[in-house]
Amino acid sequence: MADKRIGFIGAGNLAQPLITHLLEAGYELFLYNRTSSRLSPFADKAQICASPAELGKQVNIVFSLVADDAALQNITEGLQGVLSGLQPGGIHVSMSTVSPACIARLHQAHQQKGCILLSAPIMGRPEAARNRAIHICVAGDETAKQQVEPIFRDMGARQIFDYGADPTHASVAKLGINFLLASAIEAMAEAFRLVESNGISTETFYRMITSTLFSCPAYQGYGRLILDQGYEPAQFSLRLGLKDIRLVQEAAASQQVPVPLAEIIAQHLKQALEKGWGEKDWSAFTALVMGKA
Ligand SMILES: NC(=O)c1ccc[n+]([C@@H]2O[C@H](COP(=O)([O-])OP(=O)(O)OC[C@H]3O[C@@H](n4cnc5c(N)ncnc54)[C@H](OP(=O)(O)O)[C@@H]3O)[C@@H](O)[C@H]2O)c1
């Protein structure tokens, strides 16, 4: 039976629906977020902690879902980080999309304290999270994975992909997925522009690709978004999208794997960021690709 007394650090776009599901499933939650006002929807249903360390003292299992390497480092090992509160044997499940190098460093830091770090990044946007339709890549200690699996289900995970005992492997798998997604977004925008420049209906083209060879959520969802230019409100910000493509490039460089497509996408994301679109959806860079900016 799952431990029903758990901690959750982070209350961003993706974390909010997960916290809601956990509360609905009857968990006793201890919450922390850097900006405490973002926790106000949960103030009467959960315990709000003043720091990650204070949260870590209350529970044996902590989930975190924060922006990037710096944020994860901060809530883990920063002043009043969760690692200073967790007791030996405590489990920290990092659900952020971060670099394998960051996970490797923090894995070691957890081991030194007799604690366990699982890496469990998420596939799926906040809308999917609200619909209990996210998927999780997980890696790390076997027993800890078994312990947290029912909690992933209660958060709304449909499928869980086990990448073994090395927690960095789940992070690499997640970067692979985001690289594929970004490539699909770039390729669709280029194809839409080609079709449009010939006076052909992009709607007919979209219907054709998404009901035949590319009838899958990535093409259906992002294709619609690109054609509608529905970049606001963002489900996944362009600022974080650029972070992920840079992580892909770093991870690839560390293995001497060439990823020329990633460089093209990174340039487009960077140009979009320079236009002040950092808080739009990450697919907003397609306005540049399609010559609509
Ligand atoms: N949104 C998606 O569609 C999606 C899908 C899959 C994976 N992800 C990944 O999930 C993670 C969260 O994404 P999100 O969209 O929920 O992001 P978000 O809405 O921007 O939320 C970011 C969270 O990180 C916290 N944070 C940022 N910098 C921090 C720091 N230096 N110290 C402590 N906390 C810090 C924020 O706290 P404040 O409230 O104080 O700013 C907030 O809780 C990211 O790694 C992202 O790549 C997102």
The ligand as an SDF file (V2000), in Angstrom:
LIG
                    3D

 48 52  0  0  0  0  0  0  0  0999 V2000
    4.5480   22.3560  -18.9460 N   0  0  0  0  0  0  0  0  0  0  0  0
    4.7410   21.2730  -19.6710 C   0  0  0  0  0  0  0  0  0  0  0  0
    4.0470   21.0340  -20.6740 O   0  0  0  0  0  0  0  0  0  0  0  0
    5.8120   20.2660  -19.2930 C   0  0  0  0  0  0  0  0  0  0  0  0
    5.7270   18.9740  -19.8390 C   0  0  0  0  0  0  0  0  0  0  0  0
    6.6880   18.0230  -19.4860 C   0  0  0  0  0  0  0  0  0  0  0  0
    7.7380   18.3830  -18.6460 C   0  0  0  0  0  0  0  0  0  0  0  0
    7.8150   19.6560  -18.1500 N   0  0  0  0  0  0  0  0  0  0  0  0
    8.9310   19.9850  -17.2430 C   0  0  0  0  0  0  0  0  0  0  0  0
    8.3790   20.1160  -15.9380 O   0  0  0  0  0  0  0  0  0  0  0  0
    9.1160   21.1080  -15.1980 C   0  0  0  0  0  0  0  0  0  0  0  0
    8.1460   22.1850  -14.7070 C   0  0  0  0  0  0  0  0  0  0  0  0
    7.5490   22.7940  -15.8470 O   0  0  0  0  0  0  0  0  0  0  0  0
    6.3250   23.8270  -15.7040 P   0  0  0  0  0  0  0  0  0  0  0  0
    5.7880   24.0180  -17.0660 O   0  0  0  0  0  0  0  0  0  0  0  0
    5.4450   23.4210  -14.5930 O   0  0  0  0  0  0  0  0  0  0  0  0
    7.1600   25.1510  -15.3070 O   0  0  0  0  0  0  0  0  0  0  0  0
    6.6640   26.4820  -14.5700 P   0  0  0  0  0  0  0  0  0  0  0  0
    5.2020   26.6340  -14.6570 O   0  0  0  0  0  0  0  0  0  0  0  0
    7.5520   27.5720  -15.1010 O   0  0  0  0  0  0  0  0  0  0  0  0
    7.0480   26.2000  -13.0380 O   0  0  0  0  0  0  0  0  0  0  0  0
    8.3780   26.1510  -12.6450 C   0  0  0  0  0  0  0  0  0  0  0  0
    8.4590   25.7660  -11.1670 C   0  0  0  0  0  0  0  0  0  0  0  0
    9.8550   25.7650  -10.7800 O   0  0  0  0  0  0  0  0  0  0  0  0
   10.0260   26.6620   -9.6770 C   0  0  0  0  0  0  0  0  0  0  0  0
   11.3520   27.2930   -9.7460 N   0  0  0  0  0  0  0  0  0  0  0  0
   11.8920   27.9250  -10.8270 C   0  0  0  0  0  0  0  0  0  0  0  0
   13.1410   28.3610  -10.5250 N   0  0  0  0  0  0  0  0  0  0  0  0
   13.3680   28.0120   -9.2200 C   0  0  0  0  0  0  0  0  0  0  0  0
   14.4740   28.1610   -8.3470 C   0  0  0  0  0  0  0  0  0  0  0  0
   15.6120   28.7660   -8.7380 N   0  0  0  0  0  0  0  0  0  0  0  0
   14.3670   27.6720   -7.0800 N   0  0  0  0  0  0  0  0  0  0  0  0
   13.2270   27.0430   -6.6820 C   0  0  0  0  0  0  0  0  0  0  0  0
   12.1450   26.8480   -7.4760 N   0  0  0  0  0  0  0  0  0  0  0  0
   12.2240   27.3310   -8.7390 C   0  0  0  0  0  0  0  0  0  0  0  0
    8.9100   27.6640   -9.8400 C   0  0  0  0  0  0  0  0  0  0  0  0
    8.7220   28.3640   -8.6330 O   0  0  0  0  0  0  0  0  0  0  0  0
    8.0240   29.8200   -8.6550 P   0  0  0  0  0  0  0  0  0  0  0  0
    6.5460   29.5550   -8.6550 O   0  0  0  0  0  0  0  0  0  0  0  0
    8.5360   30.4630   -7.4250 O   0  0  0  0  0  0  0  0  0  0  0  0
    8.4970   30.5280   -9.9100 O   0  0  0  0  0  0  0  0  0  0  0  0
    7.7510   26.7380  -10.2340 C   0  0  0  0  0  0  0  0  0  0  0  0
    7.2770   26.0320   -9.1230 O   0  0  0  0  0  0  0  0  0  0  0  0
   10.2120   21.6060  -16.1500 C   0  0  0  0  0  0  0  0  0  0  0  0
   11.4000   20.9070  -15.9360 O   0  0  0  0  0  0  0  0  0  0  0  0
    9.6390   21.3020  -17.5310 C   0  0  0  0  0  0  0  0  0  0  0  0
   10.6520   21.1720  -18.5070 O   0  0  0  0  0  0  0  0  0  0  0  0
    6.8660   20.5950  -18.4350 C   0  0  0  0  0  0  0  0  0  0  0  0
  1  2  1  0
  2  3  2  0
  2  4  1  0
  4  5  1  0
  4 48  2  0
  5  6  2  0
  6  7  1  0
  7  8  2  0
  8  9  1  0
  8 48  1  0
  9 10  1  0
  9 46  1  0
 10 11  1  0
 11 12  1  0
 11 44  1  0
 12 13  1  0
 13 14  1  0
 14 15  2  0
 14 16  1  0
 14 17  1  0
 17 18  1  0
 18 19  2  0
 18 20  1  0
 18 21  1  0
 21 22  1  0
 22 23  1  0
 23 24  1  0
 23 42  1  0
 24 25  1  0
 25 26  1  0
 25 36  1  0
 26 27  1  0
 26 35  1  0
 27 28  2  0
 28 29  1  0
 29 30  1  0
 29 35  2  0
 30 31  1  0
 30 32  2  0
 32 33  1  0
 33 34  2  0
 34 35  1  0
 36 37  1  0
 36 42  1  0
 37 38  1  0
 38 39  2  0
 38 40  1  0
 38 41  1  0
 42 43  1  0
 44 45  1  0
 44 46  1  0
 46 47  1  0
M  CHG  2   8   1  16  -1
M  END
$$$$
